[in-house]
Structures are given as structure tokens and as C-alpha cells.
Amino acid sequence: MIKAAVQLAEEGGPENVSVREAAKRVGVSPGAPFRHFASKTALMTAIAEEATSRFLAEIASAVREVAVDDPMGRFAAVGVAYLRWAIRNPTHFQIISNRSLIDWDGSASLQRDNAAIRALMEEALTEAQRRGLLASNDLAEAQIAGRALVYGLARMHIDGHFAQWRVDGETAERTAQNVLKHFTTLMGNR
């Protein structure tokens, strides 16, 4: 069901997914899936939970590859992994980032995984601030700015906005990463 719903989202957008059509695709009666997914929201939440788990794993892996004594590098690694994952998984990114499609408040795993991603950012920025490497004194605003930047870059790529700057698909990820690098340089006190 989850795979069929993702295929439907890829074909017509996440808003156009239906439990009945997903059931039809997997060859079960239209009513059968409702025992597992009471609504479209429940099905989309299951997709989001699976996707967010993979999203967190990619981000955590990227952070582990950066030296512990490089907090701004760890912060940048969160952003690069976020962008890389979103660009390579556009349908899943659209689902996890559209709170009107999922039951955010009812999903402990979505909240837990998102909190873990935020914690990776916060730990890096807290260490950078403690060591005098961060220009901002407001950690919450620095986190929001970083998240907004990578979210915006991901949406720009997914929605096709890079074309107006003559950035094609082959260079979009590199361009987004360079913009993020510029941003993290501006955030630092180096």
C-alpha cells in the first residue's frame, strides 16, 4: 500500500493519492486497506514515518563523517544531507514537509525523528557558539535560518525554480550545496 501510494504521489502529486486507488493498484478490495489505514491521512502518515526515518539516517550518517571538533562542519553536514536527500527523494520530501497531508501531532515517530534532526543542528551550533565560532547569539534563530535555507533550496529544486538562473538538473545539487556553504561561512566568526 505504501509503495502504491508513493507511485500515485509521483504520478499526480501527494494531494491526489487515495486509499482506494492504492488498494486497486495492489490488487485488494477497496475496503480492505481501511483496516490498516483508516484514512488517506493515516496512509500518508505511514509514508512520512518511513521517509523521515530514512531522512534522519542519512543526516546522522553525514554528521558522523565530520570531525567532532568541527561544529560548523557538522552543522553544514546536516544541511548538505538534508538537501541531498530532498533532491533525490522529491516525492517523499513533499509528503513529509506538507503537514496538511499527515497527522503530525498523532505520530510519535515523526516527532521523535524530527527532534533528532533538530538536536543534531542544535548540538553543532551550541558547540560553535561556546567556542566563539558562531556570529549569532540566538541559537533558535540560527537553526530556523539554516532549516529555512535548506528547505527553500530543496523546494526551489523540486519546483523547477533553478532554471531561471540557468541551473540545470546536473548542477542544481552542487549549486544548492555552494549556496549552503556560503550561508554557513556567513554564520561563522572565522
ROVOPA-923578 format. One record per residue: residue in one letter; x, y, z of N, C-alpha, C, O in turn. Coordinates in steps of 0.02 Angstrom, whole numbers. Layout:
BEGIN
a, X, Y, Z, X, Y, Z, X, Y, Z, X, Y, Z
...
//
This chain:
BEGIN
m, 41, -60, 0, 0, 0, 0, 43, 63, 0, 29, 110, -36
i, 95, 62, 41, 138, 121, 45, 172, 133, -22, 175, 189, -46
k, 199, 80, -52, 232, 86, -116, 183, 111, -169, 201, 154, -210
a, 123, 85, -170, 72, 106, -219, 54, 179, -208, 44, 216, -256
a, 48, 200, -146, 31, 270, -131, 87, 317, -153, 73, 371, -178
v, 149, 296, -144, 205, 336, -167, 204, 342, -243, 216, 396, -270
q, 189, 287, -278, 184, 290, -351, 129, 338, -373, 138, 376, -420
l, 73, 336, -339, 18, 383, -355, 40, 455, -343, 24, 500, -382
a, 76, 466, -289, 101, 533, -274, 150, 557, -327, 149, 615, -347
e, 192, 512, -350, 240, 529, -403, 205, 547, -468, 227, 590, -505
e, 150, 513, -482, 113, 523, -544, 70, 586, -543, 66, 623, -593
g, 37, 599, -487, -12, 654, -486, -5, 702, -429, -48, 746, -419
g, 48, 695, -390, 56, 738, -331, 27, 707, -269, -22, 670, -273
p, 56, 720, -211, 34, 691, -149, -40, 705, -132, -73, 664, -99
e, -65, 762, -155, -135, 781, -140, -184, 734, -174, -241, 728, -152
n, -163, 701, -228, -208, 660, -268, -206, 586, -250, -235, 545, -286
v, -173, 568, -197, -170, 498, -175, -237, 480, -143, -266, 520, -106
s, -261, 420, -157, -321, 395, -123, -308, 324, -99, -273, 286, -132
v, -336, 307, -43, -328, 240, -15, -359, 189, -63, -331, 136, -74
r, -416, 205, -91, -450, 159, -138, -407, 145, -200, -402, 88, -222
e, -377, 198, -228, -335, 188, -288, -273, 148, -271, -250, 107, -311
a, -244, 161, -212, -186, 121, -191, -205, 48, -183, -167, 3, -203
a, -264, 36, -155, -288, -33, -147, -297, -66, -215, -279, -124, -224
k, -325, -30, -262, -334, -56, -330, -267, -75, -360, -261, -128, -392
r, -217, -34, -350, -150, -48, -378, -118, -111, -349, -82, -146, -383
v, -132, -124, -285, -101, -184, -255, -147, -245, -260, -129, -299, -237
g, -206, -236, -290, -249, -292, -304, -291, -317, -246, -307, -376, -242
v, -309, -273, -201, -353, -292, -146, -418, -254, -152, -423, -205, -189
s, -469, -278, -116, -534, -245, -121, -529, -174, -95, -487, -159, -52
p, -572, -129, -119, -568, -59, -100, -575, -47, -24, -548, 2, 2
g, -610, -91, 10, -619, -81, 82, -565, -112, 126, -558, -92, 183
a, -527, -159, 98, -477, -196, 138, -425, -151, 171, -411, -161, 230
p, -396, -102, 137, -343, -62, 167, -366, -20, 227, -325, -1, 269
f, -430, -7, 230, -454, 36, 284, -447, 4, 353, -454, 38, 404
r, -434, -61, 354, -419, -94, 418, -350, -75, 443, -337, -75, 503
h, -306, -57, 397, -237, -38, 414, -228, 38, 413, -192, 66, 454
f, -261, 70, 366, -257, 142, 358, -328, 170, 356, -362, 167, 305
a, -349, 196, 412, -418, 219, 419, -436, 276, 372, -494, 289, 360
s, -384, 310, 346, -396, 368, 303, -335, 380, 259, -282, 349, 268
k, -343, 425, 213, -287, 446, 172, -232, 476, 216, -173, 464, 205
t, -252, 513, 266, -204, 543, 312, -163, 490, 347, -102, 498, 355
a, -195, 435, 367, -158, 380, 400, -108, 349, 352, -52, 333, 372
l, -128, 339, 290, -83, 311, 240, -24, 358, 227, 34, 336, 224
m, -38, 422, 218, 15, 470, 205, 61, 477, 266, 121, 489, 258
t, 34, 471, 325, 74, 474, 386, 122, 415, 388, 180, 422, 408
a, 98, 356, 368, 141, 297, 366, 199, 307, 317, 255, 288, 330
i, 184, 337, 260, 236, 353, 211, 286, 402, 242, 346, 393, 237
a, 260, 454, 274, 303, 505, 304, 346, 476, 359, 404, 495, 366
e, 320, 430, 399, 359, 399, 453, 417, 359, 424, 474, 364, 448
e, 403, 320, 373, 456, 281, 341, 509, 327, 309, 569, 317, 317
a, 485, 379, 274, 531, 425, 240, 572, 465, 291, 632, 474, 281
t, 542, 487, 344, 578, 527, 394, 631, 486, 429, 684, 512, 446
s, 618, 423, 439, 668, 378, 468, 730, 374, 423, 786, 378, 446
r, 719, 367, 358, 775, 365, 310, 809, 433, 305, 870, 436, 299
f, 770, 486, 308, 796, 555, 307, 843, 565, 366, 899, 590, 357
l, 822, 547, 425, 863, 553, 486, 927, 511, 479, 981, 535, 496
a, 921, 450, 454, 979, 407, 447, 1032, 438, 402, 1091, 435, 416
e, 1010, 468, 346, 1058, 499, 300, 1091, 560, 333, 1152, 570, 326
i, 1053, 600, 368, 1081, 658, 401, 1130, 638, 456, 1185, 665, 461
a, 1110, 590, 498, 1154, 567, 552, 1218, 537, 525, 1272, 548, 553
s, 1214, 500, 470, 1274, 472, 439, 1321, 526, 415, 1381, 522, 424
a, 1293, 578, 384, 1335, 634, 360, 1369, 670, 417, 1427, 689, 411
v, 1334, 679, 472, 1363, 713, 530, 1420, 671, 560, 1471, 698, 581
r, 1411, 605, 562, 1463, 561, 590, 1528, 564, 550, 1581, 549, 577
e, 1524, 582, 487, 1583, 585, 444, 1625, 648, 455, 1680, 653, 430
v, 1599, 696, 493, 1634, 759, 506, 1669, 754, 573, 1643, 725, 621
a, 1728, 784, 577, 1766, 783, 639, 1726, 813, 697, 1691, 863, 688
v, 1731, 781, 754, 1694, 803, 813, 1712, 875, 831, 1670, 912, 857
d, 1774, 896, 818, 1795, 963, 838, 1780, 1016, 785, 1808, 1071, 787
d, 1735, 1001, 737, 1715, 1048, 685, 1639, 1059, 688, 1603, 1031, 647
p, 1616, 1098, 736, 1544, 1106, 743, 1510, 1140, 683, 1454, 1121, 666
m, 1542, 1188, 652, 1512, 1219, 593, 1511, 1170, 534, 1466, 1172, 493
g, 1561, 1127, 531, 1561, 1074, 481, 1504, 1025, 492, 1473, 1002, 444
r, 1491, 1009, 556, 1435, 963, 571, 1368, 997, 553, 1323, 964, 526
f, 1362, 1061, 569, 1301, 1098, 551, 1292, 1098, 475, 1236, 1087, 450
a, 1345, 1112, 438, 1341, 1111, 365, 1324, 1041, 339, 1287, 1034, 290
a, 1350, 989, 372, 1336, 920, 351, 1262, 905, 356, 1234, 869, 315
v, 1230, 931, 409, 1157, 922, 415, 1123, 952, 354, 1080, 920, 323
g, 1142, 1013, 336, 1111, 1046, 280, 1123, 1011, 214, 1077, 1004, 173
v, 1185, 990, 202, 1202, 957, 138, 1163, 891, 133, 1136, 875, 80
a, 1161, 853, 187, 1125, 789, 186, 1050, 801, 176, 1016, 764, 140
y, 1024, 852, 208, 953, 871, 200, 939, 885, 126, 892, 857, 98
l, 980, 927, 96, 971, 944, 25, 978, 882, -19, 936, 870, -63
r, 1030, 844, -8, 1042, 784, -50, 982, 737, -46, 959, 712, -98
w, 958, 725, 14, 902, 679, 22, 839, 707, -12, 805, 671, -48
a, 825, 771, -2, 765, 801, -31, 768, 801, -107, 718, 786, -140
i, 826, 816, -135, 833, 818, -207, 827, 748, -237, 799, 740, -292
r, 851, 698, -203, 848, 630, -229, 783, 594, -212, 768, 541, -240
n, 744, 622, -167, 680, 592, -146, 625, 645, -146, 595, 658, -94
p, 612, 676, -204, 566, 733, -204, 495, 718, -182, 464, 758, -147
t, 469, 660, -200, 401, 643, -180, 397, 634, -105, 351, 660, -73
h, 444, 598, -77, 445, 589, -5, 454, 655, 31, 422, 668, 82
f, 497, 698, 4, 507, 764, 35, 442, 804, 34, 426, 836, 84
q, 406, 802, -21, 343, 838, -24, 293, 812, 28, 256, 851, 58
i, 293, 747, 39, 247, 717, 88, 267, 736, 159, 224, 756, 198
i, 331, 730, 176, 350, 744, 245, 348, 818, 262, 343, 837, 320
s, 351, 861, 211, 352, 932, 225, 284, 965, 220, 277, 1025, 234
n, 233, 928, 201, 165, 956, 197, 123, 930, 255, 94, 876, 252
r, 120, 970, 308, 86, 948, 368, 11, 938, 358, -22, 906, 400
s, -18, 966, 304, -90, 956, 293, -105, 885, 267, -163, 864, 267
l, -54, 849, 245, -64, 781, 219, -56, 727, 272, -79, 671, 263
i, -23, 744, 327, -5, 693, 377, -31, 713, 446, -49, 770, 459
d, -33, 663, 490, -53, 675, 559, 9, 685, 602, 31, 640, 638
w, 38, 744, 596, 99, 760, 632, 90, 751, 708, 132, 719, 740
d, 37, 778, 734, 26, 776, 807, 14, 705, 833, 28, 690, 891
g, -12, 661, 790, -26, 593, 811, 30, 543, 800, 22, 484, 815
s, 86, 566, 773, 140, 520, 757, 200, 532, 802, 236, 581, 795
a, 211, 486, 848, 268, 491, 893, 334, 484, 854, 383, 517, 870
s, 335, 441, 802, 398, 432, 766, 416, 493, 724, 475, 510, 719
l, 367, 527, 694, 382, 589, 657, 411, 642, 704, 460, 675, 688
q, 381, 649, 762, 404, 699, 810, 473, 680, 837, 516, 724, 844
r, 484, 617, 851, 548, 594, 877, 604, 604, 825, 657, 630, 842
d, 592, 583, 763, 643, 589, 712, 658, 662, 695, 716, 680, 685
n, 607, 703, 692, 618, 774, 679, 656, 806, 737, 700, 847, 726
a, 640, 786, 798, 677, 812, 857, 751, 791, 854, 795, 829, 873
a, 764, 731, 829, 833, 707, 823, 871, 748, 771, 930, 764, 782
i, 839, 766, 716, 871, 808, 666, 885, 877, 695, 940, 904, 686
r, 836, 905, 730, 846, 970, 762, 901, 967, 814, 940, 1015, 821
a, 906, 912, 850, 958, 905, 901, 1027, 905, 870, 1074, 934, 898
l, 1035, 873, 812, 1100, 873, 778, 1120, 944, 760, 1178, 963, 767
m, 1072, 983, 736, 1086, 1054, 720, 1103, 1093, 783, 1152, 1130, 785
e, 1062, 1084, 834, 1071, 1122, 896, 1137, 1105, 930, 1171, 1150, 955
e, 1155, 1042, 932, 1218, 1022, 963, 1277, 1055, 927, 1323, 1080, 959
a, 1276, 1055, 861, 1330, 1085, 823, 1333, 1160, 835, 1387, 1188, 846
l, 1276, 1193, 833, 1275, 1266, 842, 1292, 1286, 913, 1325, 1337, 924
t, 1270, 1247, 962, 1286, 1262, 1032, 1362, 1258, 1043, 1391, 1300, 1076
e, 1392, 1206, 1015, 1465, 1199, 1020, 1501, 1256, 984, 1550, 1283, 1009
a, 1476, 1273, 924, 1506, 1329, 887, 1501, 1394, 926, 1549, 1433, 928
q, 1444, 1405, 956, 1435, 1466, 996, 1481, 1466, 1057, 1513, 1516, 1073
r, 1485, 1410, 1091, 1528, 1403, 1150, 1601, 1418, 1133, 1638, 1446, 1174
r, 1622, 1398, 1073, 1691, 1407, 1052, 1703, 1473, 1015, 1758, 1486, 991
g, 1651, 1515, 1011, 1658, 1580, 979, 1662, 1576, 903, 1689, 1621, 871
l, 1633, 1523, 874, 1636, 1514, 802, 1571, 1534, 766, 1567, 1530, 705
l, 1522, 1556, 805, 1457, 1572, 777, 1444, 1647, 785, 1450, 1673, 841
a, 1426, 1680, 731, 1415, 1753, 734, 1351, 1770, 773, 1349, 1822, 806
s, 1301, 1728, 770, 1237, 1742, 803, 1238, 1722, 876, 1269, 1672, 894
n, 1203, 1759, 917, 1194, 1741, 987, 1128, 1705, 998, 1116, 1680, 1053
d, 1086, 1701, 948, 1020, 1671, 955, 1020, 1603, 919, 1014, 1600, 857
l, 1027, 1550, 957, 1030, 1483, 927, 966, 1463, 891, 969, 1432, 838
a, 910, 1482, 919, 846, 1464, 888, 840, 1497, 819, 821, 1465, 770
e, 858, 1560, 815, 854, 1595, 751, 904, 1567, 701, 890, 1563, 642
a, 963, 1549, 724, 1013, 1519, 680, 989, 1452, 652, 998, 1437, 593
q, 956, 1412, 695, 928, 1348, 672, 873, 1359, 621, 870, 1326, 570
i, 829, 1406, 637, 773, 1420, 591, 800, 1445, 524, 776, 1424, 471
a, 849, 1488, 526, 878, 1514, 464, 909, 1458, 422, 900, 1455, 362
g, 946, 1414, 455, 977, 1357, 420, 924, 1311, 391, 930, 1290, 333
r, 874, 1295, 430, 822, 1250, 407, 782, 1282, 350, 765, 1249, 301
a, 767, 1346, 357, 730, 1382, 305, 769, 1383, 240, 741, 1375, 186
l, 835, 1392, 245, 876, 1394, 184, 875, 1327, 149, 862, 1325, 88
v, 888, 1273, 184, 890, 1208, 150, 821, 1187, 126, 814, 1157, 73
y, 770, 1203, 165, 701, 1188, 143, 686, 1227, 79, 660, 1199, 31
g, 702, 1291, 80, 689, 1333, 21, 728, 1310, -40, 701, 1308, -95
l, 791, 1292, -31, 832, 1267, -87, 803, 1201, -114, 799, 1191, -174
a, 782, 1158, -68, 752, 1095, -90, 688, 1107, -129, 677, 1077, -182
r, 645, 1152, -104, 583, 1167, -139, 598, 1199, -207, 565, 1184, -256
m, 648, 1244, -209, 665, 1275, -273, 685, 1223, -324, 666, 1227, -383
h, 724, 1174, -302, 745, 1121, -348, 685, 1079, -370, 675, 1068, -430
i, 646, 1056, -322, 589, 1013, -337, 537, 1048, -380, 508, 1018, -425
d, 527, 1112, -368, 476, 1150, -405, 502, 1180, -470, 465, 1213, -506
g, 567, 1169, -486, 595, 1190, -550, 615, 1263, -554, 621, 1290, -609
h, 627, 1296, -499, 645, 1367, -499, 717, 1381, -519, 733, 1437, -539
f, 761, 1332, -514, 831, 1345, -532, 840, 1362, -605, 889, 1394, -624
a, 794, 1342, -647, 800, 1354, -719, 806, 1429, -735, 840, 1448, -782
q, 772, 1471, -697, 776, 1542, -712, 845, 1571, -700, 861, 1626, -724
w, 887, 1536, -663, 957, 1556, -653, 1004, 1515, -697, 1065, 1515, -688
r, 974, 1479, -744, 1011, 1437, -791, 1049, 1381, -755, 1105, 1363, -774
v, 1019, 1355, -703, 1048, 1299, -666, 1007, 1238, -685, 947, 1235, -671
d, 1040, 1190, -718, 1003, 1130, -739, 1007, 1075, -686, 1038, 1084, -634
g, 975, 1020, -701, 971, 965, -654, 1038, 938, -633, 1046, 916, -576
e, 1087, 939, -679, 1152, 911, -663, 1191, 953, -613, 1232, 927, -575
t, 1179, 1018, -613, 1217, 1063, -569, 1175, 1089, -510, 1202, 1124, -467
a, 1111, 1073, -508, 1067, 1101, -456, 1089, 1080, -386, 1091, 1122, -341
e, 1107, 1017, -377, 1128, 995, -311, 1193, 1030, -291, 1200, 1053, -234
r, 1239, 1035, -336, 1303, 1069, -322, 1291, 1143, -306, 1320, 1170, -260
t, 1248, 1175, -345, 1232, 1246, -333, 1200, 1255, -265, 1219, 1300, -228
a, 1153, 1212, -248, 1120, 1216, -182, 1172, 1207, -126, 1169, 1242, -76
q, 1218, 1160, -135, 1270, 1149, -84, 1316, 1209, -79, 1337, 1227, -24
n, 1332, 1241, -135, 1375, 1300, -133, 1340, 1358, -98, 1372, 1396, -61
v, 1275, 1366, -110, 1237, 1418, -75, 1238, 1405, 0, 1246, 1451, 40
l, 1228, 1342, 19, 1230, 1324, 90, 1299, 1337, 120, 1304, 1361, 176
k, 1352, 1321, 82, 1420, 1335, 106, 1430, 1410, 117, 1460, 1431, 167
h, 1405, 1450, 72, 1409, 1523, 78, 1373, 1545, 142, 1398, 1586, 180
f, 1314, 1517, 153, 1275, 1535, 212, 1312, 1517, 277, 1315, 1558, 323
t, 1339, 1456, 281, 1373, 1436, 342, 1437, 1478, 353, 1456, 1491, 410
t, 1469, 1498, 299, 1527, 1543, 306, 1506, 1609, 336, 1540, 1636, 380
l, 1450, 1635, 313, 1424, 1698, 340, 1403, 1692, 414, 1408, 1741, 451
m, 1381, 1633, 434, 1360, 1622, 503, 1419, 1620, 551, 1411, 1633, 611
g, 1477, 1602, 526, 1534, 1591, 570, 1573, 1655, 586, 1566, 1706, 553
n, 1612, 1650, 638, 1656, 1704, 661, 1728, 1691, 641, 1773, 1711, 676
r, 1739, 1657, 586, 1807, 1638, 567, 1841, 1694, 530, 1899, 1686, 510
//
